Amino acid sequence: KAGVTQTPRYLIKTRGQQVTLSCSPISGHRSVSWYQQTPGQGLQFLFEYFSETQRNKGNFPGRFSGRQFSNSRSEMNVSTLELGDSALYLCASSLASGAGADTQYFGPGTRLTVL
Amino acid sequence: GNSVTQMEGPVTLSEEAFLTINCTYTATGYPSLFWYVQYPGEGLQLLLKATKADDKGSNKGFEATYRKETTSFHLEKGSVQVSDSAVYFCALSRLQGGSEKLVFGKGTKLTVNP
């Protein structure tokens, strides 16, 4: 079974631009979560989508948004980029069976550099 | 709130040495506990997990036991290899808003020298 895939793997943007990152979950997984990883703040939760609905959101400004499609693929968008948005953005998928103790499986990440 | 504290390292060991990376957590209720590993330039890989008190997770020679009385989930390996060099993250998962949200420690960088 293929793992979580993320595209693109690397992105370079300038301040003020916007960016869209894509994530394809493991087949059969219904939940997709996004995390930001930086050297200073570590791994921080952005948001989680299930059945095309955002179920949970971290403490990030409204410039960070996302969506999920009917095939469970997800995109996240960052508008008006700032230098501090430079990070590794990780996507994770899980079955979301509702039985609890769900395990999240991560993709390789998208490395975003804002100049 | 929920939080995870792990020794930040870096940790440098010789091959075949014993490894312990400490992890303690603060959470209400009964979280699930995880260890993830990140190799250079890659995403996170699940190493092991435990979902209730006294459970022991194990994989690839690594072990960790869910200790509710000490709120700990320390990672151990009896004999490390050069290929174990990576960053290790302890994490907890709590049901929130109908979904499982992961809260991570800051990571511990391990370097194993031949």
Interface residues (C-beta under 8 A of the other chain):
Chain A: V4 Q6 S31 S33 Y35 G42 L43 F45 E48 F50 R55 N56 L90 A92 S94 A96 G100 A101 D102 T103 Q104 Y105 F106 G107 P108 G109
Chain B: S32 F34 Y36 E42 G43 L44 Q45 L46 K49 T51 F89 S93 L95 Q96 G97 G98 S99 E100 K101 L102 V103 F104 G105 K106 G107
